[in-house]
């Protein structure tokens, strides 16, 4: 198996863990890996009339730092832009609020920062 395949599999596993955590908290998944010319959103979720966009960073270990550290100012700006595009073009309802979270998955442990951007 190639390193790229391993990386994609690790990322998909992390996204599944994060999606499950949100579902247990009463959210429903509206989109996974949604893409447009500007970029990609890992997870789009909803609970009631609130939409949550979640960027997921998965690491096999913390040796090179937390996945939370990988979401800098440029990535935050892109996430805000992507969230606005998704709401304008894809949302099945008019949300009362939109929140952007960042989730770090390290060794199967999930840490979510709500309203990170």
N, C-alpha and C positions, 0 to 999 in steps of 0.2 A: 504494500500500500504506500502511496506517495505521501510526502509530508503535507502537501496541500490538501489531500483527501482527509488526513488525520485532523488538520486544522479545521476544515469545514465540519467534520463530524463532531469535534469538540464544541464548536460554536453552536451547532444545532442542538446538542445535548444541553448546553447552558440555557439556550432560549426555551427549550421544553421545560426545564426546571423552573425558570422564572414564570413562564405562562401558567404552570400548575400552581405556583404560589399565589398568583393573582386570582386564579379561579377559586382557590380555597378561601380567598378573602371576598368572594362575591362578584368578581369582575368577569366579563365575558370577552373572549378574544374576537376582535373585529377583523384584524389582518395580521399576517405574519410575513415578514420579508417583503413588504410593499415597496415597489420601485417606481421611480419616475426619472426623467432626465437629470434632476437635481441630485438624486441620491436614493438611499434606501432607509426605511424605518423597520427596525427589528420586530417590534410588537406594537400593535394599536389595540387598546382595550377600552371597555366602558363599564361603568357601574352607574346605574340611573342615567342621568343626562350629562355626566362627566366623561370626557374622553381623556385617556392617559396614553401618551406615547412613551415607550420604554426602550432605551438604548441598552443593549446587553453586551457586556464585555466578559468573556470567559477566558480563564487562565488555568493551566494545569497546576501551577504553583504560584506562590507570591514572590518567587526568586527575583523577578524583574519588576516588582511593584504591583500595586492593585490595579484592577481594570478601571476603577473609578478615576485614576490618575490619567487615563488615556483619553478622557473626554475634556479637551481643553476649550478655550474660547472659540476657535474657528469651528470645531465640531458642534459646540453649543449653538452657535448662530445657524449652522446648517440644519440642526434638529428643529429649531424654532421655525425656520422657513419651510421645511418638509412637513411639519405638523400643520402649518397654515394651509399648505397645498392640499394635504390629505383631507382636512376638514372641508375645504371649499369644493373638492372634486369627488370625494368618496364617502363622506359620512352619511349614514342612513338616517340621521336625525340632526337637528340643530342643537349642538351641545351648549350647556349652560357655562361650562368651563373646560379648559384644556390644560392639562398638566404634563410636564415632561420629567420623567424619572430616569435615573441611570441605575442599572443593576450590575453588580460584579459577582461573578461566579468563580470561586477559587476552590479547586479540589472538591466540588460538589456542595460547597457552602454558598448560600445566596445572601447577598447584602444589597438592599434597595435604598437608594436615596431619593425620596419623594421631592418633587419640585426642584430638581437639581439645576435646571436651566431656566 
